Amino acid sequence: MSSFCPHCTSKDNHRQENNEMLKSANLKATKKRMLLINCLRHSDSPLTAEEIYNSLKEDTTINLSTVYRALNALVDSDIVIKQILSDGNSVFQLNDSTHQHILTCKMCGRVSYVDICPIESFLDSISEKTGYEITGHNLEFIGICPDCLKKLV
């Protein structure tokens, strides 16, 4: 579905930053949480829990249920963002304050980031009309990736 650093279980220079993120969220900096955060940090696109599990299980003993529990704790603490895709699958990305949305290929399922936000200008209007204080939003674009388009020709 996506590619990410095959060495996400190795120690890296983000250890202190990861530690501080967990500490500020009142979460213990366990080995599994640190590995999971590194995996998301090194990913070039959002990952499913299964993708994270498959990456981590090669170098450490971890269960899929542990991945889900850790992800839930990180999502609840706003360290990780969870987005439910149109196909019902959930993908996760590190909440690094960069505003991005997701682009999904309807043929192969490839998931990519999109840095363009077409609804930014509507947020004030939505807030005024509904009375909501908008604290965030998720947007998924669905299309056909360049590789799949080539196959159609």
C-alpha positions in Angstrom: 0.0 0.0 0.0 2.9 2.4 0.8 6.6 2.4 1.3 8.4 3.3 4.5 11.8 3.0 6.0 12.8 -0.6 6.4 15.0 0.4 9.3 12.2 2.1 11.3 13.1 -0.1 14.3 16.7 1.2 14.5 17.7 3.9 16.9 17.5 7.3 15.3 18.1 10.9 16.1 14.4 11.5 16.9 14.6 9.5 20.2 14.6 12.6 22.4 11.8 14.2 20.4 9.7 11.1 20.6 10.4 10.8 24.3 9.3 14.5 24.8 6.1 13.9 22.8 5.1 11.0 24.9 6.0 12.7 28.2 4.0 15.8 27.3 1.0 13.5 26.6 1.5 11.8 30.0 2.3 8.5 28.3 5.2 6.2 29.2 7.9 6.0 26.6 7.7 2.3 26.1 9.9 0.5 23.5 6.8 -0.4 21.4 5.5 3.1 21.3 8.9 4.5 20.4 9.2 1.9 17.6 5.7 2.7 16.3 6.3 6.5 16.3 9.6 5.9 14.4 7.8 3.8 11.9 5.2 6.5 11.2 8.0 9.2 11.2 9.9 7.4 8.5 6.8 6.7 6.3 6.3 8.6 3.2 2.5 8.0 3.4 -0.1 7.1 6.0 0.0 3.5 7.2 -2.5 0.9 8.3 -2.1 -0.9 11.6 -1.3 -4.0 9.6 1.5 -2.3 7.7 3.0 -1.0 10.9 2.7 -4.5 12.4 4.3 -6.2 9.4 7.2 -3.7 9.5 7.9 -4.0 13.2 7.4 -7.8 13.6 10.5 -8.6 11.6 12.8 -6.9 14.2 10.9 -7.1 17.4 8.4 -9.2 19.2 5.0 -7.4 18.9 1.4 -8.5 18.5 -1.1 -6.8 16.2 -3.3 -6.2 19.3 -0.3 -4.3 20.8 -0.1 -2.1 17.7 -3.8 -1.3 17.9 -3.6 -0.5 21.6 -0.5 1.7 21.2 -2.1 3.5 18.2 -5.3 4.1 20.2 -3.3 5.7 23.0 -1.3 7.8 20.6 -4.5 8.9 18.7 -6.2 9.8 22.0 -3.2 11.9 22.9 -3.1 13.7 19.6 0.4 12.4 18.8 -1.0 10.4 15.9 -3.8 11.2 13.5 -6.3 8.5 12.5 -8.2 8.8 9.3 -10.9 6.4 8.1 -10.8 6.0 4.3 -13.8 5.5 2.0 -13.2 1.7 1.9 -13.5 1.6 5.7 -9.8 1.0 6.5 -8.0 3.3 8.9 -4.7 4.9 8.2 -2.4 6.6 10.7 0.1 9.4 10.4 2.3 11.3 12.9 0.7 14.5 13.9 3.6 16.7 13.0 1.5 19.9 12.5 1.9 19.8 8.7 -1.6 20.2 7.2 -2.1 17.3 4.8 -4.9 15.3 3.3 -5.0 11.9 1.7 -5.2 10.9 -2.0 -6.3 7.2 -2.6 -6.0 5.4 -5.9 -9.3 3.6 -6.5 -7.6 0.9 -8.6 -4.6 -0.2 -6.5 -5.3 1.3 -3.1 -2.1 3.4 -3.0 -2.4 6.2 -0.4 -0.4 9.4 -0.7 -0.3 12.8 1.0 -1.7 15.9 -0.6 -0.4 19.3 0.7 -3.2 21.3 -0.9 -6.3 22.1 1.3 -9.3 23.3 -0.7 -11.5 23.9 2.3 -9.2 26.1 4.4 -11.0 29.2 3.1 -14.5 27.7 4.1 -13.7 27.0 7.8 -14.7 30.4 9.1 -17.9 30.3 7.1 -18.7 26.7 8.4 -18.0 27.8 11.9 -20.3 30.9 11.7 -23.2 28.9 10.1 -23.0 26.0 12.5 -21.8 27.5 15.7 -19.0 24.9 15.9 -15.5 25.8 16.8 -13.6 23.9 14.1 -10.6 22.2 15.6 -9.5 20.1 12.6 -10.7 18.2 9.5 -9.8 15.3 7.4 -10.2 15.1 3.6 -9.7 12.1 1.3 -9.5 12.5 -2.5 -10.1 9.5 -4.6 -8.7 9.0 -8.1 -6.4 6.9 -10.2 -2.6 7.1 -9.6 -0.2 7.7 -12.4 1.0 4.0 -12.5 -2.6 2.8 -12.8 -3.3 5.4 -15.5 -0.4 4.0 -17.6 -1.9 0.5 -17.3 -5.2 1.8 -18.7 -3.6 3.1 -21.9 
